[in-house]
């Protein structure tokens, strides 16, 4: 490490978050590169047998095999950990890989898991279709009803899992309140921070034990690659690391390099997404075809006071219902738009739009969708960085297609 790099490393904790997202990095290689290198290798060589044994047996810190560790992936983990205020970070092949790894690492047959109804459809499918058959008990709870969580915690529970804001209803979990309840009942609190990122919300500082990220979304920011991450105290992340290395749900070096580049613009993007989503949400509230707009930045949000305490801005995702509309009306709206991309991904600089009931939550049964508040007339928009005027014009094309 060069002297300048050593001096910079000593200043990291005092730097602003915007600077940390750009400057926190691993050691430079002997080539003295400015941008972080991609170590596209499946394995690493050693100068002698003793050094190799020390790496494999004693965990000396030297890279040994790409399923186990990689310098590019390590750099991504180091940077994200600093941004989230976490002791440790482990990267996975996808956001769902991060959820799977966390549950596998911390739960076993007979354990009870409390889960918010406001989670991604694949998350609910994972626990209901797979973990239940291995003896895990799952109880679903409203994200906004702390009293219900307290009642549920009266019985022993190993882990509580929530996503806030919820997808796509934008309900807010009181992280600090739920964390206090979980601590009192010796239950781990895991918070999916995908929608907000560390720029807009810091669950660990509010008492959460672990954070989940689908890095695929805002941490990349341009819809290029898949990845996930688990962050928290070292003793809580270590079991996750052990499962990932044995189970093979490892992030690739190339994807980690993409995420490193994404983190460099995360701060400015998240504030821009929030500003544009706010403007579009306010416009949608005024449209006669709209029944309700769900967006964390609106003054009309029923949890406005909690949002002001917990989040710095509303983020980039909103949803709305069509007044007296049906699935056919929602599809007509979607089919008439052309600027917004019809895809279920989010967190992209390109605005995306979808019908949650038949896409992100399409594999759930009707009762689960009703429990989660996802109606047939709901549309979700993940606002990108285009001109808001152009997005409004595209929405007007959608509304013009409605015939009721």
C-alpha positions as CSV (number, residue, x, y, z in Angstrom):
1,X,0.0,0.0,0.0
2,X,1.3,3.4,-1.0
3,X,1.7,6.1,1.7
4,X,-1.1,8.2,0.2
5,X,-3.4,5.2,0.4
6,X,-2.5,4.6,4.1
7,X,-3.2,8.2,4.9
8,X,-6.6,7.9,3.1
9,X,-7.4,4.7,4.9
10,X,-6.9,6.4,8.3
11,X,-9.4,9.1,7.3
12,X,-12.2,6.8,6.1
13,X,-14.4,7.0,9.3
14,X,-14.3,10.8,9.1
15,X,-15.3,11.1,5.5
16,X,-18.9,12.0,4.4
17,X,-21.0,9.2,3.0
18,X,-20.9,10.6,-0.5
19,X,-17.1,10.3,-0.3
20,X,-17.0,6.9,1.3
21,X,-19.2,5.5,-1.5
22,X,-16.4,6.5,-3.9
23,X,-13.2,6.2,-2.0
24,X,-13.5,3.2,0.3
25,X,-11.7,0.4,-1.4
26,X,-9.3,-2.5,-1.1
27,X,-5.5,-2.4,-1.6
28,X,-4.2,-1.4,-5.0
29,X,-2.4,-4.1,-6.8
30,X,1.3,-3.6,-7.8
31,X,0.0,-2.2,-11.1
32,X,-1.2,1.0,-9.2
33,X,-4.6,1.0,-10.9
34,X,-7.0,3.9,-10.3
35,X,-10.3,2.0,-10.8
36,X,-10.6,-1.2,-8.8
37,X,-9.4,-4.3,-10.8
38,X,-11.6,-7.4,-11.6
39,X,-10.0,-10.6,-10.4
40,X,-11.5,-13.0,-12.9
41,X,-9.9,-16.2,-11.7
42,X,-11.3,-19.3,-10.1
43,X,-8.4,-20.0,-7.8
44,X,-5.2,-18.4,-6.4
45,X,-1.7,-19.8,-6.3
46,X,0.7,-20.0,-3.3
47,X,4.5,-19.7,-3.1
48,X,4.8,-22.9,-1.0
49,X,2.8,-25.6,0.7
50,X,3.0,-24.1,4.2
51,X,1.5,-20.8,3.0
52,X,-1.2,-22.7,1.2
53,X,-2.0,-24.7,4.3
54,X,-2.1,-21.6,6.5
55,X,-4.6,-20.0,4.1
56,X,-6.9,-23.1,3.9
57,X,-6.6,-24.3,7.5
58,X,-5.9,-21.2,9.6
59,X,-7.8,-18.7,7.4
60,X,-4.8,-16.4,7.1
61,X,-6.7,-14.0,4.9
62,X,-5.1,-14.9,1.6
63,X,-7.6,-15.6,-1.2
64,X,-7.9,-19.3,-1.9
65,X,-10.8,-20.0,-4.3
66,X,-13.4,-17.8,-5.9
67,X,-16.4,-19.6,-4.3
68,X,-14.8,-18.7,-0.9
69,X,-13.3,-15.3,-1.5
70,X,-12.2,-12.8,-4.2
71,X,-10.5,-9.4,-3.8
72,X,-13.0,-7.6,-6.0
73,X,-16.0,-9.0,-4.1
74,X,-14.1,-8.2,-0.8
75,X,-13.8,-4.6,-2.0
76,X,-17.5,-4.3,-2.6
77,X,-18.3,-5.8,0.8
78,X,-15.9,-3.4,2.5
79,X,-17.4,-0.4,0.9
80,X,-21.0,-1.3,1.5
81,X,-20.3,-2.2,5.1
82,X,-18.9,1.3,5.7
83,X,-22.0,2.9,4.2
84,X,-24.4,0.8,6.3
85,X,-22.3,1.1,9.5
86,X,-21.9,-2.6,9.7
87,X,-19.0,-4.7,11.1
88,X,-19.2,-7.2,8.4
89,X,-20.7,-7.8,4.9
90,X,-21.1,-10.9,2.8
91,X,-22.0,-10.9,-0.9
92,X,-24.3,-13.3,-2.7
93,X,-25.2,-14.2,-6.2
94,X,-28.6,-12.5,-5.9
95,X,-30.9,-10.8,-3.4
96,X,-32.9,-14.0,-3.0
97,X,-29.5,-15.7,-2.4
98,X,-29.0,-13.3,0.5
99,X,-32.4,-14.1,2.0
100,X,-31.8,-17.9,1.5
101,X,-28.4,-17.7,3.1
102,X,-29.6,-15.8,6.1
103,X,-32.4,-18.2,6.9
104,X,-30.2,-21.2,6.3
105,X,-27.5,-19.8,8.6
106,X,-29.7,-18.8,11.5
107,X,-32.7,-21.1,11.5
108,X,-33.2,-24.8,12.0
109,X,-36.1,-27.3,12.2
110,X,-38.6,-26.3,14.8
111,X,-37.7,-22.6,14.8
112,X,-40.4,-20.0,14.4
113,X,-40.0,-17.1,11.9
114,X,-42.1,-13.9,12.0
115,X,-42.5,-12.3,8.6
116,X,-44.1,-9.1,7.4
117,X,-46.8,-9.5,4.8
118,X,-45.2,-6.6,2.9
119,X,-42.4,-8.6,1.3
120,X,-41.4,-9.4,-2.2
121,X,-43.4,-12.3,-3.7
122,X,-40.4,-14.6,-4.2
123,X,-39.5,-14.1,-0.5
124,X,-42.9,-15.4,0.6
125,X,-42.8,-18.2,-1.9
126,X,-39.3,-19.2,-0.6
127,X,-40.6,-19.6,3.0
128,X,-44.0,-21.1,2.2
129,X,-42.9,-23.6,-0.5
130,X,-39.5,-24.7,0.9
131,X,-38.7,-23.7,4.4
132,X,-42.0,-24.9,5.8
133,X,-41.5,-28.4,4.5
134,X,-38.2,-28.5,6.4
135,X,-39.9,-27.8,9.7
136,X,-39.8,-24.0,10.0
137,X,-42.9,-22.3,11.4
138,X,-43.8,-19.1,9.6
139,X,-46.2,-16.5,10.9
140,X,-47.2,-13.5,8.7
141,X,-47.9,-10.2,10.3
142,X,-49.0,-6.7,9.2
143,X,-46.0,-4.4,8.7
144,X,-47.7,-1.5,10.4
145,X,-49.2,-3.2,13.5
146,X,-46.5,-3.3,16.3
147,X,-49.1,-4.6,18.7
148,X,-49.5,-7.7,16.5
149,X,-45.7,-8.3,16.5
150,X,-45.6,-7.9,20.2
151,X,-48.4,-10.5,20.6
152,X,-46.6,-12.9,18.2
153,X,-43.3,-12.5,20.1
154,X,-45.0,-13.7,23.3
155,X,-44.2,-17.2,21.9
156,X,-40.5,-17.9,21.2
157,X,-39.3,-16.8,17.8
158,X,-35.8,-17.1,16.3
159,X,-36.0,-14.4,13.6
160,X,-38.3,-11.5,12.5
161,X,-38.1,-10.5,8.9
162,X,-39.4,-7.3,7.3
163,X,-39.0,-5.2,4.2
164,X,-39.6,-1.5,4.5
165,X,-41.0,0.3,2.6
166,X,-43.1,-2.8,1.6
167,X,-43.3,-3.9,-2.0
168,X,-45.5,-2.6,-3.6
169,X,-47.9,-1.1,-1.0
170,X,-45.2,1.2,0.5
171,X,-46.2,0.4,4.1
172,X,-43.5,1.4,6.6
173,X,-42.2,-0.8,9.4
174,X,-41.2,1.0,12.6
175,X,-37.7,-0.4,12.7
176,X,-36.8,1.1,16.1
177,X,-40.0,0.0,17.7
178,X,-39.8,-3.5,16.3
179,X,-36.1,-3.8,17.2
180,X,-36.9,-3.0,20.8
181,X,-39.6,-5.7,20.9
182,X,-37.2,-8.3,19.3
183,X,-34.4,-7.5,21.7
184,X,-36.8,-8.0,24.7
185,X,-37.7,-11.4,23.3
186,X,-34.3,-12.6,22.2
187,X,-35.3,-12.6,18.5
188,X,-33.1,-11.5,15.6
189,X,-34.5,-8.7,13.5
190,X,-33.6,-8.8,9.8
191,X,-34.5,-5.8,7.6
192,X,-34.5,-5.7,3.8
193,X,-33.2,-2.2,3.0
194,X,-33.4,-2.6,-0.8
195,X,-35.8,0.2,-1.5
196,X,-34.0,2.8,0.6
197,X,-30.3,1.9,0.5
198,X,-28.0,3.3,3.2
199,X,-28.3,6.7,1.6
200,X,-32.0,7.1,2.8
201,X,-32.3,4.6,5.7
202,X,-29.9,2.9,8.1
203,X,-31.6,0.0,9.8
204,X,-28.6,-1.0,12.0
205,X,-28.6,2.4,13.6
206,X,-32.2,1.9,14.4
207,X,-31.6,-1.5,16.2
208,X,-31.8,-4.1,13.4
209,X,-29.5,-7.1,13.7
210,X,-29.0,-7.8,10.0
211,X,-29.6,-6.0,6.7
212,X,-30.5,-7.7,3.4
213,X,-29.8,-6.1,0.0
214,X,-30.8,-7.0,-3.4
215,X,-27.8,-5.3,-4.9
216,X,-29.4,-5.9,-8.3
217,X,-31.6,-2.8,-7.7
218,X,-30.3,0.5,-6.6
219,X,-26.7,-0.5,-5.7
220,X,-26.1,-1.3,-9.4
221,X,-28.6,1.4,-10.6
222,X,-28.5,0.5,-14.3
223,X,-30.1,-3.0,-14.5
224,X,-27.0,-4.8,-15.5
225,X,-26.2,-7.6,-13.1
226,X,-27.6,-9.7,-10.2
227,X,-26.3,-9.7,-6.6
228,X,-27.2,-9.6,-3.0
229,X,-25.6,-8.8,0.4
230,X,-26.0,-9.5,4.1
231,X,-24.7,-7.0,6.7
232,X,-24.5,-6.7,10.4
233,X,-22.3,-7.7,13.4
234,X,-19.4,-10.0,12.6
235,X,-20.7,-12.9,14.8
236,X,-24.1,-12.8,12.9
237,X,-22.6,-12.5,9.4
238,X,-20.0,-15.3,10.0
239,X,-22.6,-18.1,9.9
240,X,-24.0,-16.6,6.6
241,X,-20.5,-16.5,5.2
242,X,-20.0,-20.2,6.1
243,X,-23.2,-21.2,4.3
244,X,-22.5,-19.1,1.2
245,X,-19.0,-20.7,0.9
246,X,-20.4,-24.2,1.3
247,X,-23.6,-23.6,-0.6
248,X,-22.0,-21.8,-3.5
249,X,-24.4,-18.8,-3.8
250,X,-21.3,-16.6,-4.3
251,X,-21.2,-13.2,-6.1
252,X,-19.0,-13.2,-9.2
253,X,-16.0,-10.8,-9.4
254,X,-17.4,-9.1,-12.5
255,X,-20.7,-8.4,-10.8
256,X,-18.9,-7.1,-7.7
257,X,-17.0,-4.7,-9.9
258,X,-20.2,-3.4,-11.4
259,X,-21.7,-2.8,-7.9
260,X,-18.5,-0.9,-6.9
261,X,-19.1,1.4,-9.8
262,X,-22.8,1.7,-8.9
263,X,-22.0,2.7,-5.3
264,X,-19.9,5.6,-6.5
265,X,-23.1,7.3,-7.8
266,X,-25.6,5.9,-5.3
267,X,-26.0,9.1,-3.2
268,X,-26.8,11.4,-6.1
269,X,-29.0,8.8,-7.7
270,X,-31.1,8.1,-4.7
271,X,-31.9,11.8,-4.1
272,X,-32.7,12.3,-7.8
273,X,-35.0,9.2,-7.8
274,X,-36.7,10.6,-4.7
275,X,-37.2,14.0,-6.2
276,X,-38.7,12.7,-9.5
277,X,-40.9,10.1,-7.8
278,X,-42.3,12.8,-5.5
279,X,-43.2,15.0,-8.4
280,X,-44.9,12.1,-10.3
281,X,-46.7,10.9,-7.1
282,X,-48.1,14.4,-6.5
283,X,-49.3,14.6,-10.1
284,X,-50.9,11.2,-9.9
285,X,-52.8,12.2,-6.8
286,X,-54.6,14.8,-8.9
287,X,-55.7,12.5,-11.7
288,X,-59.4,11.5,-11.7
289,X,-58.7,8.0,-12.8
290,X,-56.5,7.3,-9.7
291,X,-58.0,5.9,-6.5
292,X,-55.0,6.0,-4.2
293,X,-51.3,6.8,-4.5
294,X,-48.8,4.9,-2.3
295,X,-45.6,6.8,-1.9
296,X,-43.5,7.4,1.2
297,X,-42.8,11.1,0.3
298,X,-46.4,12.2,0.2
299,X,-47.9,14.2,3.0
300,X,-51.0,12.1,2.6
301,X,-49.1,8.9,3.6
302,X,-50.7,7.6,6.8
303,X,-47.3,7.0,8.4
304,X,-45.8,10.4,7.6
305,X,-44.5,11.1,11.1
306,X,-42.7,7.7,11.2
307,X,-41.2,8.3,7.7
308,X,-39.9,11.7,8.8
309,X,-38.1,10.0,11.8
310,X,-36.8,7.0,9.9
311,X,-36.0,8.0,6.3
312,X,-34.3,10.9,4.6
313,X,-36.6,10.8,1.5
314,X,-39.3,8.7,-0.1
315,X,-37.2,6.7,-2.5
316,X,-38.0,5.9,-6.1
317,X,-40.9,3.5,-5.9
318,X,-44.6,4.3,-5.9
319,X,-47.8,2.4,-6.6
320,X,-51.3,3.5,-7.3
321,X,-54.7,2.0,-7.9
322,X,-57.1,2.8,-10.7
323,X,-60.4,4.1,-9.4
324,X,-63.1,1.5,-10.0
325,X,-60.5,-0.3,-12.2
326,X,-59.9,-4.0,-12.9
327,X,-57.0,-6.2,-14.1
328,X,-58.0,-5.5,-17.7
329,X,-57.9,-1.7,-17.0
330,X,-54.4,-2.0,-15.4
331,X,-53.2,-4.0,-18.4
332,X,-54.7,-1.4,-20.8
333,X,-52.8,1.3,-19.0
334,X,-49.6,-0.6,-19.2
335,X,-50.0,-1.6,-22.9
336,X,-50.6,2.1,-23.8
337,X,-47.4,3.4,-22.3
338,X,-44.2,3.2,-24.3
339,X,-41.5,5.3,-22.5
340,X,-41.6,3.4,-19.2
341,X,-40.2,-0.1,-19.5
342,X,-42.7,-2.9,-18.9
343,X,-40.5,-5.0,-16.6
344,X,-40.6,-6.2,-12.9
345,X,-37.1,-4.9,-12.0
346,X,-36.6,-1.6,-10.2
347,X,-33.8,0.7,-9.1
348,X,-32.8,1.4,-12.7
349,X,-32.1,4.8,-14.2
350,X,-34.8,3.8,-16.7
351,X,-38.3,4.0,-15.2
352,X,-40.1,0.7,-15.0
353,X,-43.7,-0.1,-14.6
354,X,-45.6,-3.4,-13.8
355,X,-48.8,-5.0,-12.6
356,X,-47.7,-6.6,-9.3
357,X,-50.6,-9.0,-9.1
358,X,-49.5,-10.8,-12.3
359,X,-45.8,-10.2,-12.2
360,X,-43.8,-9.7,-8.9
361,X,-46.5,-11.4,-6.8
362,X,-48.1,-13.4,-9.6
363,X,-47.2,-16.8,-8.2
364,X,-48.9,-16.2,-4.9
365,X,-52.5,-17.4,-4.4
366,X,-55.4,-14.9,-4.2
367,X,-55.6,-15.1,-0.4
368,X,-51.9,-14.2,0.0
369,X,-52.2,-11.3,-2.4
370,X,-55.2,-10.0,-0.6
371,X,-53.4,-10.4,2.7
372,X,-50.5,-8.3,1.3
373,X,-52.9,-5.6,0.0
374,X,-52.1,-6.2,-3.7
375,X,-55.2,-5.6,-5.8
376,X,-55.9,-6.3,-9.5
377,X,-56.2,-2.6,-10.2
378,X,-52.7,-1.7,-8.7
379,X,-49.8,-0.5,-10.8
380,X,-46.2,0.0,-9.6
381,X,-43.8,2.5,-11.0
382,X,-40.1,2.5,-10.1
383,X,-39.2,6.1,-11.2
384,X,-35.9,6.4,-13.0
385,X,-34.0,9.5,-13.9
386,X,-35.8,10.7,-17.0
387,X,-37.7,14.0,-17.3
388,X,-40.7,14.0,-15.1
389,X,-42.6,15.8,-17.8
390,X,-41.9,12.9,-20.2
391,X,-43.1,10.4,-17.5
392,X,-46.3,12.3,-17.0
393,X,-46.9,12.3,-20.7
394,X,-46.4,8.5,-20.8
395,X,-48.9,8.1,-17.9
396,X,-51.4,10.3,-19.8
397,X,-51.1,7.8,-22.7
398,X,-52.0,5.0,-20.2
399,X,-55.0,6.9,-18.8
400,X,-56.3,7.7,-22.3
401,X,-56.5,4.0,-23.0
402,X,-59.0,3.5,-20.1
403,X,-62.6,3.1,-21.3
404,X,-64.6,3.0,-18.1
